[in-house]
Amino acid sequence: MKRFLLHISIAALLVMFFCYSQEARSQAIKTNAPFILTGSPNIGVEWSVGRQLTVNADVMWMPYMFKKNEEVFRVLVGSVDFRYYVNPKYYYTNDLWDGFYIGPYAMAGNFNIGLKEKDDEKTSYRRKGWGISAGISVGYKFYLSSRFRIDTNIGIGYAHLQYDKYELGGQYADFKLESKKTKSYVGPTKIGASLVYNIFR
């Protein structure tokens, strides 16, 4: 999994390098406000690579661990998406795209999730593994001021997960019950409502 994430990171850096031009520059940093409010650090950056085209990259970390029942909800995920702004607004006055956009995205990460069942008679489990996803994202960036925007988006696509299954807590907590289980999913895989700050106004 570490090798896979390394390959994803290298690919993302290569995309950024080959998309760079003298006209393109890093435009803005952002943070997904709802996740910040729940205590999940995250940061993103978006920059233009051509007329009506930008590259957006995000990374998020969910660090939750609850000692009482040995519950855990830890997720580290990164994504890269290309955005085509259909009818950009305000670009020529503040050098930042706004309005409706659409484009492909790719996402990868790992997770360690185990929450206690509400019914004490049921056995609780923990699942630890990795996942990848790809699809189409759509969104709209709202103008607030020359420096600030609100960026809302949703991604719909295919996700593939692979994980090992453990019993949650107890003396067998680190003993694998099942190895390399897989699960596939089609539907919404990412959502955001980010506060955007334009660095290079």
C-alpha positions in Angstrom: 0.0 0.0 0.0 2.9 2.4 0.8 4.4 1.7 -2.6 1.0 2.4 -4.2 0.6 5.7 -2.4 4.1 6.7 -3.4 3.3 6.0 -7.0 0.2 8.1 -6.8 2.1 10.9 -5.2 4.8 10.8 -7.9 2.2 10.7 -10.7 0.5 13.8 -9.1 3.8 15.7 -9.0 4.5 14.8 -12.6 1.1 16.0 -13.7 1.7 19.3 -11.9 5.2 19.7 -13.4 4.1 19.0 -17.0 1.0 21.3 -16.6 3.1 24.2 -15.5 3.6 27.1 -17.7 5.0 30.7 -17.2 1.4 32.0 -17.4 0.2 29.5 -14.7 0.8 30.2 -11.1 -0.5 28.8 -7.8 -3.6 30.8 -7.2 -5.3 29.8 -4.0 -5.2 27.7 -0.8 -8.4 26.3 0.7 -9.8 24.2 3.5 -13.0 22.1 3.7 -14.9 24.0 6.5 -17.3 21.2 7.6 -14.3 18.8 8.1 -12.4 21.5 10.0 -15.4 21.9 12.4 -15.3 18.2 13.1 -11.6 18.3 13.9 -10.3 16.8 10.6 -7.3 18.8 9.3 -7.3 19.3 5.6 -5.8 21.6 3.0 -6.1 22.1 -0.8 -4.5 24.2 -3.5 -5.7 25.2 -7.0 -3.9 26.8 -9.8 -4.6 27.6 -13.4 -2.9 25.6 -16.3 -4.7 27.2 -19.2 -7.7 29.1 -20.3 -10.7 27.9 -18.2 -8.6 25.0 -16.9 -7.2 24.4 -13.4 -5.7 21.6 -11.3 -6.9 21.1 -7.8 -5.2 18.9 -5.1 -6.5 18.1 -1.6 -5.4 16.1 1.4 -7.4 15.3 4.5 -6.6 13.5 7.8 -9.3 12.1 10.2 -7.5 11.3 13.5 -10.3 10.1 15.7 -9.5 7.5 18.4 -11.7 6.8 21.4 -10.1 4.9 24.3 -13.3 4.0 26.1 -14.4 1.2 23.7 -11.1 1.1 21.7 -13.1 2.7 18.8 -11.1 4.2 16.0 -11.9 6.3 12.9 -8.7 7.2 11.1 -8.6 8.2 7.4 -5.8 9.7 5.3 -6.9 10.6 1.8 -5.6 12.7 -1.1 -7.2 13.6 -4.4 -6.3 15.4 -7.6 -8.9 16.8 -10.1 -8.9 18.8 -13.3 -11.5 21.5 -13.6 -13.0 23.0 -16.7 -14.8 26.3 -15.9 -17.8 26.4 -18.3 -18.5 30.1 -18.1 -15.8 31.7 -15.8 -16.7 34.9 -14.0 -14.5 37.8 -12.7 -11.3 36.2 -14.2 -10.0 39.3 -16.0 -10.5 41.5 -12.9 -8.9 39.4 -10.2 -7.0 36.5 -11.9 -9.1 33.8 -10.3 -11.7 31.4 -11.9 -15.3 31.5 -10.5 -18.6 29.9 -11.4 -19.6 26.3 -12.5 -16.9 23.7 -13.3 -16.7 20.0 -14.2 -13.9 17.5 -14.6 -12.3 14.1 -13.8 -10.8 13.3 -10.4 -8.7 10.5 -8.9 -8.4 9.8 -5.1 -6.5 7.4 -2.9 -6.0 6.8 0.8 -5.9 4.4 3.7 -8.2 3.8 6.7 -8.6 2.2 10.0 -12.2 2.2 11.2 -13.9 0.4 14.0 -17.0 1.6 15.8 -18.9 -0.2 18.6 -22.3 -1.8 17.8 -25.2 -0.2 19.7 -26.4 -3.7 20.6 -24.0 -5.1 23.2 -24.9 -8.7 22.1 -23.4 -8.1 18.7 -19.7 -8.4 18.0 -18.0 -5.1 16.9 -15.3 -5.2 14.2 -12.5 -3.0 12.9 -11.5 -2.7 9.3 -8.0 -1.6 8.2 -7.0 -1.1 4.6 -6.8 1.2 1.6 -8.9 2.5 -1.2 -8.9 4.2 -4.6 -11.6 6.1 -6.5 -12.1 7.9 -9.8 -14.9 9.7 -11.4 -16.4 13.1 -12.3 -16.7 16.1 -10.0 -18.9 19.1 -10.5 -19.0 22.2 -8.4 -19.6 25.9 -8.2 -17.2 28.6 -6.8 -19.0 31.6 -5.3 -17.4 35.0 -5.3 -17.2 36.7 -1.8 -14.4 39.2 -2.3 -11.2 39.8 -4.2 -9.5 37.4 -1.8 -12.1 34.9 -0.7 -14.4 32.4 -2.3 -16.7 29.5 -1.3 -16.1 26.3 -3.3 -18.8 23.7 -3.2 -18.4 20.4 -5.1 -19.4 16.7 -5.3 -17.7 13.8 -6.9 -19.5 10.8 -8.3 -17.6 7.7 -9.4 -16.2 4.2 -8.7 -14.4 3.3 -5.5 -12.5 0.1 -4.7 -11.6 -0.9 -1.1 -9.3 -3.6 0.2 -9.1 -4.3 3.9 -8.3 -6.7 6.7 -11.0 -7.4 9.3 -10.4 -7.5 13.1 -12.5 -7.8 16.2 -12.9 -4.5 17.9 -11.1 -4.5 21.3 -10.4 -7.4 23.5 -7.5 -9.9 23.6 -7.8 -10.8 19.9 -7.9 -7.2 18.6 -4.8 -7.7 16.5 -5.7 -11.1 15.2 -7.0 -11.0 11.6 -10.3 -12.6 11.2 -10.3 -12.0 7.4 -7.5 -10.9 5.0 -7.7 -8.8 1.8 -11.5 -8.5 1.7 -12.6 -6.2 -1.1 -15.6 -4.0 -1.7 -16.7 -1.9 -4.7 -19.0 1.0 -4.7 -20.5 3.4 -7.4 -22.0 6.7 -6.3 -20.9 9.8 -4.4 -17.3 9.5 -3.2 -16.3 13.1 -2.3 -18.0 16.2 -1.2 -16.8 19.6 -0.2 -17.7 23.1 0.9 -14.3 24.9 1.1 -13.3 28.4 2.1 -10.8 29.6 -0.5 -8.1 32.3 0.0 -6.4 33.8 -3.1 -2.7 34.2 -2.2 -1.5 36.0 -5.3 -4.1 38.7 -5.6 
